[in-house]
Amino acid sequence: MSTLPFAVPPGCVQPATDRVEVYSGTYASLDAAAYTCPQHTDDVALAVIAGGLTPYQVHVGPGVSRSCGYVYVYPTGTFGGVAR
């Protein structure tokens, strides 16, 4: 696989307030985390579902500084080594 099977908002530079965790199957493997602003959280969650994955939304904790659209791919997950 050369790209992630879901889209994130390109070019949004707002501070992230939410993290959409991306799971394969029904919470079988935590594969990625997409950071989002309030305007894009639902869009990213729907894109994750459309990609055949399971989203889980959590609020970004204090001290975490990410921009909307930042995606972290867990190296031990299904997408480890995938281009972002």
Backbone as XML, in Angstrom:
<?xml version="1.0"?>
<chain id="A" units="angstrom">
  <residue number="1" name="MET">
    <atom name="N" x="0.851" y="-1.170" z="0.000"/>
    <atom name="CA" x="0.000" y="0.000" z="0.000"/>
    <atom name="C" x="0.892" y="1.227" z="0.000"/>
  </residue>
  <residue number="2" name="SER">
    <atom name="N" x="0.628" y="2.182" z="-0.862"/>
    <atom name="CA" x="1.502" y="3.341" z="-0.976"/>
    <atom name="C" x="0.937" y="4.593" z="-0.317"/>
  </residue>
  <residue number="3" name="THR">
    <atom name="N" x="-0.346" y="4.631" z="-0.063"/>
    <atom name="CA" x="-0.958" y="5.782" z="0.595"/>
    <atom name="C" x="-1.956" y="5.301" z="1.635"/>
  </residue>
  <residue number="4" name="LEU">
    <atom name="N" x="-2.309" y="6.200" z="2.534"/>
    <atom name="CA" x="-3.316" y="5.856" z="3.533"/>
    <atom name="C" x="-4.691" y="5.752" z="2.879"/>
  </residue>
  <residue number="5" name="PRO">
    <atom name="N" x="-5.551" y="4.856" z="3.346"/>
    <atom name="CA" x="-6.876" y="4.686" z="2.742"/>
    <atom name="C" x="-7.916" y="5.679" z="3.251"/>
  </residue>
  <residue number="6" name="PHE">
    <atom name="N" x="-7.469" y="6.844" z="3.707"/>
    <atom name="CA" x="-8.398" y="7.902" z="4.114"/>
    <atom name="C" x="-7.708" y="9.238" z="3.891"/>
  </residue>
  <residue number="7" name="ALA">
    <atom name="N" x="-8.496" y="10.286" z="3.766"/>
    <atom name="CA" x="-7.953" y="11.614" z="3.472"/>
    <atom name="C" x="-7.999" y="12.506" z="4.706"/>
  </residue>
  <residue number="8" name="VAL">
    <atom name="N" x="-7.048" y="13.423" z="4.765"/>
    <atom name="CA" x="-7.046" y="14.452" z="5.807"/>
    <atom name="C" x="-7.109" y="15.804" z="5.111"/>
  </residue>
  <residue number="9" name="PRO">
    <atom name="N" x="-7.562" y="16.837" z="5.808"/>
    <atom name="CA" x="-7.713" y="18.141" z="5.158"/>
    <atom name="C" x="-6.359" y="18.754" z="4.786"/>
  </residue>
  <residue number="10" name="PRO">
    <atom name="N" x="-6.112" y="18.965" z="3.520"/>
    <atom name="CA" x="-4.842" y="19.569" z="3.120"/>
    <atom name="C" x="-4.816" y="21.063" z="3.422"/>
  </residue>
  <residue number="11" name="GLY">
    <atom name="N" x="-3.706" y="21.531" z="3.923"/>
    <atom name="CA" x="-3.522" y="22.967" z="4.083"/>
    <atom name="C" x="-4.170" y="23.624" z="5.272"/>
  </residue>
  <residue number="12" name="CYS">
    <atom name="N" x="-4.912" y="22.897" z="6.092"/>
    <atom name="CA" x="-5.505" y="23.514" z="7.287"/>
    <atom name="C" x="-4.398" y="23.625" z="8.328"/>
  </residue>
  <residue number="13" name="VAL">
    <atom name="N" x="-4.201" y="24.807" z="8.847"/>
    <atom name="CA" x="-3.120" y="25.016" z="9.818"/>
    <atom name="C" x="-3.663" y="25.388" z="11.207"/>
  </residue>
  <residue number="14" name="GLN">
    <atom name="N" x="-4.947" y="25.189" z="11.417"/>
    <atom name="CA" x="-5.544" y="25.478" z="12.718"/>
    <atom name="C" x="-4.988" y="24.499" z="13.758"/>
  </residue>
  <residue number="15" name="PRO">
    <atom name="N" x="-4.929" y="24.911" z="15.014"/>
    <atom name="CA" x="-4.487" y="23.979" z="16.058"/>
    <atom name="C" x="-5.468" y="22.808" z="16.189"/>
  </residue>
  <residue number="16" name="ALA">
    <atom name="N" x="-4.930" y="21.628" z="16.364"/>
    <atom name="CA" x="-5.772" y="20.446" z="16.545"/>
    <atom name="C" x="-6.330" y="20.420" z="17.960"/>
  </residue>
  <residue number="17" name="THR">
    <atom name="N" x="-7.608" y="20.134" z="18.060"/>
    <atom name="CA" x="-8.263" y="19.974" z="19.357"/>
    <atom name="C" x="-8.722" y="18.545" z="19.567"/>
  </residue>
  <residue number="18" name="ASP">
    <atom name="N" x="-8.754" y="17.765" z="18.489"/>
    <atom name="CA" x="-9.208" y="16.379" z="18.538"/>
    <atom name="C" x="-8.197" y="15.475" z="17.848"/>
  </residue>
  <residue number="19" name="ARG">
    <atom name="N" x="-8.263" y="14.210" z="18.234"/>
    <atom name="CA" x="-7.457" y="13.184" z="17.576"/>
    <atom name="C" x="-8.421" y="12.082" z="17.159"/>
  </residue>
  <residue number="20" name="VAL">
    <atom name="N" x="-8.398" y="11.727" z="15.888"/>
    <atom name="CA" x="-9.210" y="10.614" z="15.396"/>
    <atom name="C" x="-8.275" y="9.414" z="15.301"/>
  </residue>
  <residue number="21" name="GLU">
    <atom name="N" x="-8.458" y="8.474" z="16.219"/>
    <atom name="CA" x="-7.661" y="7.254" z="16.177"/>
    <atom name="C" x="-8.239" y="6.360" z="15.084"/>
  </residue>
  <residue number="22" name="VAL">
    <atom name="N" x="-7.356" y="5.714" z="14.346"/>
    <atom name="CA" x="-7.757" y="4.902" z="13.198"/>
    <atom name="C" x="-7.413" y="3.445" z="13.487"/>
  </residue>
  <residue number="23" name="TYR">
    <atom name="N" x="-8.449" y="2.615" z="13.510"/>
    <atom name="CA" x="-8.284" y="1.195" z="13.818"/>
    <atom name="C" x="-8.647" y="0.344" z="12.606"/>
  </residue>
  <residue number="24" name="SER">
    <atom name="N" x="-7.919" y="-0.769" z="12.425"/>
    <atom name="CA" x="-8.321" y="-1.787" z="11.454"/>
    <atom name="C" x="-9.334" y="-2.674" z="12.146"/>
  </residue>
  <residue number="25" name="GLY">
    <atom name="N" x="-10.297" y="-3.106" z="11.392"/>
    <atom name="CA" x="-11.308" y="-3.978" z="11.979"/>
    <atom name="C" x="-12.056" y="-3.241" z="13.084"/>
  </residue>
  <residue number="26" name="THR">
    <atom name="N" x="-12.559" y="-3.986" z="14.017"/>
    <atom name="CA" x="-13.294" y="-3.402" z="15.128"/>
    <atom name="C" x="-12.334" y="-3.257" z="16.305"/>
  </residue>
  <residue number="27" name="TYR">
    <atom name="N" x="-11.547" y="-2.192" z="16.271"/>
    <atom name="CA" x="-10.572" y="-1.875" z="17.313"/>
    <atom name="C" x="-9.536" y="-2.976" z="17.491"/>
  </residue>
  <residue number="28" name="ALA">
    <atom name="N" x="-9.226" y="-3.704" z="16.416"/>
    <atom name="CA" x="-8.252" y="-4.789" z="16.488"/>
    <atom name="C" x="-6.823" y="-4.260" z="16.528"/>
  </residue>
  <residue number="29" name="SER">
    <atom name="N" x="-6.534" y="-3.215" z="15.763"/>
    <atom name="CA" x="-5.173" y="-2.693" z="15.682"/>
    <atom name="C" x="-5.222" y="-1.173" z="15.556"/>
  </residue>
  <residue number="30" name="LEU">
    <atom name="N" x="-4.554" y="-0.462" z="16.461"/>
    <atom name="CA" x="-4.453" y="0.990" z="16.351"/>
    <atom name="C" x="-3.376" y="1.282" z="15.313"/>
  </residue>
  <residue number="31" name="ASP">
    <atom name="N" x="-3.796" y="1.834" z="14.177"/>
    <atom name="CA" x="-2.896" y="1.988" z="13.039"/>
    <atom name="C" x="-2.398" y="3.408" z="12.826"/>
  </residue>
  <residue number="32" name="ALA">
    <atom name="N" x="-3.211" y="4.397" z="13.145"/>
    <atom name="CA" x="-2.825" y="5.789" z="12.901"/>
    <atom name="C" x="-3.640" y="6.706" z="13.796"/>
  </residue>
  <residue number="33" name="ALA">
    <atom name="N" x="-3.187" y="7.944" z="13.887"/>
    <atom name="CA" x="-3.926" y="8.978" z="14.601"/>
    <atom name="C" x="-3.900" y="10.231" z="13.738"/>
  </residue>
  <residue number="34" name="ALA">
    <atom name="N" x="-5.073" y="10.766" z="13.431"/>
    <atom name="CA" x="-5.193" y="11.988" z="12.633"/>
    <atom name="C" x="-5.630" y="13.113" z="13.562"/>
  </residue>
  <residue number="35" name="TYR">
    <atom name="N" x="-4.856" y="14.178" z="13.589"/>
    <atom name="CA" x="-5.157" y="15.327" z="14.445"/>
    <atom name="C" x="-5.998" y="16.319" z="13.652"/>
  </residue>
  <residue number="36" name="THR">
    <atom name="N" x="-7.062" y="16.846" z="14.292"/>
    <atom name="CA" x="-8.005" y="17.696" z="13.579"/>
    <atom name="C" x="-8.462" y="18.887" z="14.408"/>
  </residue>
  <residue number="37" name="CYS">
    <atom name="N" x="-8.886" y="19.933" z="13.703"/>
    <atom name="CA" x="-9.548" y="21.062" z="14.340"/>
    <atom name="C" x="-11.048" y="20.725" z="14.385"/>
  </residue>
  <residue number="38" name="PRO">
    <atom name="N" x="-11.845" y="21.489" z="15.138"/>
    <atom name="CA" x="-13.277" y="21.180" z="15.239"/>
    <atom name="C" x="-13.993" y="21.155" z="13.884"/>
  </residue>
  <residue number="39" name="GLN">
    <atom name="N" x="-13.538" y="21.973" z="12.951"/>
    <atom name="CA" x="-14.181" y="22.045" z="11.642"/>
    <atom name="C" x="-13.985" y="20.764" z="10.830"/>
  </residue>
  <residue number="40" name="HIS">
    <atom name="N" x="-12.905" y="20.031" z="11.053"/>
    <atom name="CA" x="-12.586" y="18.876" z="10.208"/>
    <atom name="C" x="-12.709" y="17.516" z="10.887"/>
  </residue>
  <residue number="41" name="THR">
    <atom name="N" x="-13.032" y="17.480" z="12.172"/>
    <atom name="CA" x="-13.094" y="16.202" z="12.886"/>
    <atom name="C" x="-14.099" y="15.243" z="12.256"/>
  </residue>
  <residue number="42" name="ASP">
    <atom name="N" x="-15.307" y="15.701" z="12.012"/>
    <atom name="CA" x="-16.329" y="14.819" z="11.426"/>
    <atom name="C" x="-15.948" y="14.378" z="10.018"/>
  </residue>
  <residue number="43" name="ASP">
    <atom name="N" x="-15.371" y="15.287" z="9.227"/>
    <atom name="CA" x="-14.964" y="14.937" z="7.860"/>
    <atom name="C" x="-13.923" y="13.824" z="7.862"/>
  </residue>
  <residue number="44" name="VAL">
    <atom name="N" x="-12.943" y="13.933" z="8.756"/>
    <atom name="CA" x="-11.898" y="12.910" z="8.823"/>
    <atom name="C" x="-12.484" y="11.584" z="9.325"/>
  </residue>
  <residue number="45" name="ALA">
    <atom name="N" x="-13.348" y="11.634" z="10.334"/>
    <atom name="CA" x="-13.972" y="10.401" z="10.833"/>
    <atom name="C" x="-14.774" y="9.707" z="9.730"/>
  </residue>
  <residue number="46" name="LEU">
    <atom name="N" x="-15.510" y="10.476" z="8.950"/>
    <atom name="CA" x="-16.274" y="9.887" z="7.833"/>
    <atom name="C" x="-15.348" y="9.324" z="6.757"/>
  </residue>
  <residue number="47" name="ALA">
    <atom name="N" x="-14.221" y="9.984" z="6.508"/>
    <atom name="CA" x="-13.253" y="9.484" z="5.529"/>
    <atom name="C" x="-12.633" y="8.170" z="6.005"/>
  </residue>
  <residue number="48" name="VAL">
    <atom name="N" x="-12.395" y="8.068" z="7.306"/>
    <atom name="CA" x="-11.856" y="6.827" z="7.874"/>
    <atom name="C" x="-12.857" y="5.688" z="7.676"/>
  </residue>
  <residue number="49" name="ILE">
    <atom name="N" x="-14.127" y="5.950" z="7.952"/>
    <atom name="CA" x="-15.177" y="4.948" z="7.750"/>
    <atom name="C" x="-15.256" y="4.554" z="6.278"/>
  </residue>
  <residue number="50" name="ALA">
    <atom name="N" x="-15.212" y="5.544" z="5.392"/>
    <atom name="CA" x="-15.272" y="5.272" z="3.947"/>
    <atom name="C" x="-14.092" y="4.422" z="3.491"/>
  </residue>
  <residue number="51" name="GLY">
    <atom name="N" x="-12.970" y="4.508" z="4.205"/>
    <atom name="CA" x="-11.795" y="3.697" z="3.885"/>
    <atom name="C" x="-11.861" y="2.292" z="4.473"/>
  </residue>
  <residue number="52" name="GLY">
    <atom name="N" x="-13.004" y="1.948" z="5.085"/>
    <atom name="CA" x="-13.176" y="0.610" z="5.635"/>
    <atom name="C" x="-12.521" y="0.426" z="6.997"/>
  </residue>
  <residue number="53" name="LEU">
    <atom name="N" x="-12.269" y="1.529" z="7.689"/>
    <atom name="CA" x="-11.606" y="1.492" z="8.988"/>
    <atom name="C" x="-12.542" y="2.003" z="10.070"/>
  </residue>
  <residue number="54" name="THR">
    <atom name="N" x="-12.127" y="1.890" z="11.325"/>
    <atom name="CA" x="-12.938" y="2.318" z="12.450"/>
    <atom name="C" x="-12.308" y="3.533" z="13.121"/>
  </residue>
  <residue number="55" name="PRO">
    <atom name="N" x="-13.037" y="4.668" z="13.202"/>
    <atom name="CA" x="-12.498" y="5.843" z="13.887"/>
    <atom name="C" x="-12.924" y="5.873" z="15.358"/>
  </residue>
  <residue number="56" name="TYR">
    <atom name="N" x="-12.106" y="6.511" z="16.175"/>
    <atom name="CA" x="-12.462" y="6.755" z="17.559"/>
    <atom name="C" x="-11.937" y="8.136" z="17.912"/>
  </residue>
  <residue number="57" name="GLN">
    <atom name="N" x="-12.823" y="9.046" z="18.271"/>
    <atom name="CA" x="-12.455" y="10.443" z="18.525"/>
    <atom name="C" x="-12.144" y="10.675" z="19.994"/>
  </residue>
  <residue number="58" name="VAL">
    <atom name="N" x="-11.020" y="11.335" z="20.254"/>
    <atom name="CA" x="-10.649" y="11.749" z="21.603"/>
    <atom name="C" x="-10.142" y="13.184" z="21.531"/>
  </residue>
  <residue number="59" name="HIS">
    <atom name="N" x="-10.206" y="13.887" z="22.651"/>
    <atom name="CA" x="-9.684" y="15.254" z="22.683"/>
    <atom name="C" x="-8.176" y="15.222" z="22.868"/>
  </residue>
  <residue number="60" name="VAL">
    <atom name="N" x="-7.503" y="16.166" z="22.261"/>
    <atom name="CA" x="-6.062" y="16.281" z="22.411"/>
    <atom name="C" x="-5.768" y="16.758" z="23.832"/>
  </residue>
  <residue number="61" name="GLY">
    <atom name="N" x="-4.838" y="16.115" z="24.463"/>
    <atom name="CA" x="-4.505" y="16.457" z="25.840"/>
    <atom name="C" x="-3.710" y="17.745" z="25.943"/>
  </residue>
  <residue number="62" name="PRO">
    <atom name="N" x="-3.674" y="18.305" z="27.135"/>
    <atom name="CA" x="-2.903" y="19.533" z="27.338"/>
    <atom name="C" x="-1.419" y="19.270" z="27.064"/>
  </residue>
  <residue number="63" name="GLY">
    <atom name="N" x="-0.775" y="20.251" z="26.480"/>
    <atom name="CA" x="0.647" y="20.125" z="26.171"/>
    <atom name="C" x="0.940" y="19.487" z="24.828"/>
  </residue>
  <residue number="64" name="VAL">
    <atom name="N" x="-0.095" y="18.985" z="24.142"/>
    <atom name="CA" x="0.104" y="18.407" z="22.811"/>
    <atom name="C" x="-0.134" y="19.500" z="21.789"/>
  </residue>
  <residue number="65" name="SER">
    <atom name="N" x="0.839" y="19.730" z="20.936"/>
    <atom name="CA" x="0.737" y="20.791" z="19.938"/>
    <atom name="C" x="0.868" y="20.204" z="18.539"/>
  </residue>
  <residue number="66" name="ARG">
    <atom name="N" x="-0.253" y="20.066" z="17.866"/>
    <atom name="CA" x="-0.289" y="19.546" z="16.496"/>
    <atom name="C" x="-1.216" y="20.441" z="15.679"/>
  </residue>
  <residue number="67" name="SER">
    <atom name="N" x="-0.976" y="20.475" z="14.384"/>
    <atom name="CA" x="-1.860" y="21.200" z="13.468"/>
    <atom name="C" x="-2.877" y="20.240" z="12.892"/>
  </residue>
  <residue number="68" name="CYS">
    <atom name="N" x="-4.002" y="20.780" z="12.513"/>
    <atom name="CA" x="-5.035" y="19.993" z="11.838"/>
    <atom name="C" x="-4.436" y="19.377" z="10.578"/>
  </residue>
  <residue number="69" name="GLY">
    <atom name="N" x="-4.685" y="18.098" z="10.390"/>
    <atom name="CA" x="-4.181" y="17.392" z="9.219"/>
    <atom name="C" x="-2.944" y="16.561" z="9.490"/>
  </residue>
  <residue number="70" name="TYR">
    <atom name="N" x="-2.317" y="16.740" z="10.655"/>
    <atom name="CA" x="-1.140" y="15.939" z="10.987"/>
    <atom name="C" x="-1.586" y="14.500" z="11.236"/>
  </residue>
  <residue number="71" name="VAL">
    <atom name="N" x="-0.898" y="13.539" z="10.630"/>
    <atom name="CA" x="-1.217" y="12.123" z="10.810"/>
    <atom name="C" x="0.029" y="11.404" z="11.313"/>
  </residue>
  <residue number="72" name="TYR">
    <atom name="N" x="-0.145" y="10.654" z="12.382"/>
    <atom name="CA" x="0.924" y="9.794" z="12.878"/>
    <atom name="C" x="0.535" y="8.358" z="12.569"/>
  </residue>
  <residue number="73" name="VAL">
    <atom name="N" x="1.416" y="7.643" z="11.867"/>
    <atom name="CA" x="1.191" y="6.232" z="11.560"/>
    <atom name="C" x="2.022" y="5.411" z="12.539"/>
  </residue>
  <residue number="74" name="TYR">
    <atom name="N" x="1.356" y="4.544" z="13.296"/>
    <atom name="CA" x="2.062" y="3.704" z="14.250"/>
    <atom name="C" x="2.876" y="2.646" z="13.495"/>
  </residue>
  <residue number="75" name="PRO">
    <atom name="N" x="4.176" y="2.565" z="13.745"/>
    <atom name="CA" x="5.027" y="1.640" z="12.990"/>
    <atom name="C" x="4.651" y="0.176" z="13.194"/>
  </residue>
  <residue number="76" name="THR">
    <atom name="N" x="3.999" y="-0.144" z="14.294"/>
    <atom name="CA" x="3.608" y="-1.531" z="14.551"/>
    <atom name="C" x="2.208" y="-1.848" z="14.047"/>
  </residue>
  <residue number="77" name="GLY">
    <atom name="N" x="1.506" y="-0.843" z="13.506"/>
    <atom name="CA" x="0.149" y="-1.052" z="12.994"/>
    <atom name="C" x="0.158" y="-1.551" z="11.569"/>
  </residue>
  <residue number="78" name="THR">
    <atom name="N" x="-1.030" y="-1.721" z="11.036"/>
    <atom name="CA" x="-1.218" y="-2.217" z="9.674"/>
    <atom name="C" x="-0.550" y="-1.334" z="8.631"/>
  </residue>
  <residue number="79" name="PHE">
    <atom name="N" x="-0.492" y="-0.016" z="8.881"/>
    <atom name="CA" x="0.045" y="0.911" z="7.894"/>
    <atom name="C" x="1.508" y="1.232" z="8.120"/>
  </residue>
  <residue number="80" name="GLY">
    <atom name="N" x="2.194" y="0.563" z="9.015"/>
    <atom name="CA" x="3.598" y="0.831" z="9.264"/>
    <atom name="C" x="4.369" y="0.827" z="7.957"/>
  </residue>
  <residue number="81" name="GLY">
    <atom name="N" x="5.134" y="1.873" z="7.683"/>
    <atom name="CA" x="5.898" y="1.970" z="6.450"/>
    <atom name="C" x="5.142" y="2.580" z="5.288"/>
  </residue>
  <residue number="82" name="VAL">
    <atom name="N" x="3.886" y="2.986" z="5.511"/>
    <atom name="CA" x="3.075" y="3.590" z="4.446"/>
    <atom name="C" x="3.450" y="5.060" z="4.287"/>
  </residue>
  <residue number="83" name="ALA">
    <atom name="N" x="3.518" y="5.520" z="3.051"/>
    <atom name="CA" x="3.777" y="6.940" z="2.778"/>
    <atom name="C" x="2.574" y="7.766" z="3.193"/>
  </residue>
  <residue number="84" name="ARG">
    <atom name="N" x="2.820" y="8.971" z="3.752"/>
    <atom name="CA" x="1.719" y="9.825" z="4.167"/>
    <atom name="C" x="1.724" y="11.091" z="3.373"/>
  </residue>
</chain>
